[in-house]
């Protein structure tokens, strides 16, 4: 069995660099937003770290986006 290794092309290198920058930005953002904030729900208030609020909001937005896109593809 011969294993051929091909050198990474510029497209792969660009993806790795962009992924590394994104990871560094997320880590920096997480450490910059560790303070606790009050969150007012309809029936109660709760204290939570801001980074958790941001992550949950982003996840809910991504889920809503996927749901709406899949719904539009069916029509």
C-alpha positions as a Markdown table, in Angstrom:
| # | Residue | x | y | z |
|---|---|---|---|---|
| 1 | Unk | 0.0 | 0.0 | 0.0 |
| 2 | Unk | 1.5 | 3.3 | -1.0 |
| 3 | Unk | 0.3 | 6.4 | 0.7 |
| 4 | Unk | 0.5 | 9.5 | -1.4 |
| 5 | Unk | 0.7 | 12.7 | 0.6 |
| 6 | Unk | -0.1 | 15.8 | -1.3 |
| 7 | Unk | 1.1 | 19.2 | 0.0 |
| 8 | Unk | -1.7 | 21.3 | 1.4 |
| 9 | Unk | -3.0 | 23.8 | -1.1 |
| 10 | Unk | -3.7 | 27.4 | -0.4 |
| 11 | Unk | -7.4 | 26.7 | 0.1 |
| 12 | Unk | -6.7 | 24.3 | 3.0 |
| 13 | Unk | -4.2 | 26.6 | 4.5 |
| 14 | Unk | -6.7 | 29.5 | 4.4 |
| 15 | Unk | -9.4 | 27.4 | 6.1 |
| 16 | Unk | -7.0 | 26.4 | 8.9 |
| 17 | Unk | -5.9 | 30.0 | 9.5 |
| 18 | Unk | -9.5 | 31.2 | 9.5 |
| 19 | Unk | -10.5 | 28.4 | 11.9 |
| 20 | Unk | -7.6 | 29.3 | 14.2 |
| 21 | Unk | -8.5 | 33.0 | 14.3 |
| 22 | Unk | -12.2 | 32.1 | 15.0 |
| 23 | Unk | -11.2 | 29.9 | 17.9 |
| 24 | Unk | -8.9 | 32.5 | 19.3 |
| 25 | Unk | -11.7 | 35.2 | 19.0 |
| 26 | Unk | -14.2 | 32.9 | 20.7 |
| 27 | Unk | -11.8 | 32.2 | 23.6 |
| 28 | Unk | -11.0 | 35.9 | 24.0 |
| 29 | Unk | -14.7 | 36.8 | 23.8 |
| 30 | Unk | -15.5 | 34.2 | 26.5 |
| 31 | Unk | -12.9 | 35.5 | 28.9 |
| 32 | Unk | -14.0 | 39.1 | 28.3 |
| 33 | Unk | -17.6 | 38.3 | 29.1 |
| 34 | Unk | -17.4 | 36.3 | 32.4 |
| 35 | Unk | -19.4 | 38.8 | 34.5 |
| 36 | Unk | -22.8 | 37.9 | 35.8 |
| 37 | Unk | -25.9 | 39.6 | 34.5 |
| 38 | Unk | -29.6 | 39.6 | 35.5 |
| 39 | Unk | -31.9 | 38.0 | 33.0 |
| 40 | Unk | -35.6 | 38.8 | 33.2 |
| 41 | Unk | -37.9 | 36.1 | 32.1 |
| 42 | Unk | -41.6 | 36.4 | 32.1 |
| 43 | Unk | -42.1 | 34.8 | 35.5 |
| 44 | Unk | -38.8 | 35.1 | 37.2 |
| 45 | Unk | -35.4 | 36.7 | 37.2 |
| 46 | Unk | -32.1 | 34.8 | 37.2 |
| 47 | Unk | -28.4 | 35.7 | 37.3 |
| 48 | Unk | -26.1 | 34.0 | 34.8 |
| 49 | Unk | -22.8 | 34.6 | 33.1 |
| 50 | Unk | -23.1 | 36.7 | 30.0 |
| 51 | Unk | -21.1 | 34.2 | 27.9 |
| 52 | Unk | -23.8 | 31.6 | 28.5 |
| 53 | Unk | -26.5 | 34.0 | 27.4 |
| 54 | Unk | -24.6 | 34.8 | 24.2 |
| 55 | Unk | -24.0 | 31.1 | 23.4 |
| 56 | Unk | -27.6 | 30.0 | 24.0 |
| 57 | Unk | -28.9 | 32.9 | 22.0 |
| 58 | Unk | -26.5 | 32.0 | 19.1 |
| 59 | Unk | -27.6 | 28.4 | 19.3 |
| 60 | Unk | -31.3 | 29.2 | 19.3 |
| 61 | Unk | -30.7 | 31.6 | 16.3 |
| 62 | Unk | -28.9 | 28.8 | 14.4 |
| 63 | Unk | -31.7 | 26.3 | 15.1 |
| 64 | Unk | -34.3 | 28.8 | 13.9 |
| 65 | Unk | -32.3 | 29.5 | 10.8 |
| 66 | Unk | -32.0 | 25.8 | 10.0 |
| 67 | Unk | -35.7 | 25.3 | 10.6 |
| 68 | Unk | -36.7 | 28.2 | 8.4 |
| 69 | Unk | -34.3 | 27.1 | 5.6 |
| 70 | Unk | -35.5 | 23.5 | 5.6 |
| 71 | Unk | -39.1 | 24.8 | 5.6 |
| 72 | Unk | -38.4 | 27.0 | 2.5 |
| 73 | Unk | -36.8 | 24.1 | 0.7 |
| 74 | Unk | -39.9 | 22.0 | 1.1 |
| 75 | Unk | -42.1 | 24.7 | -0.5 |
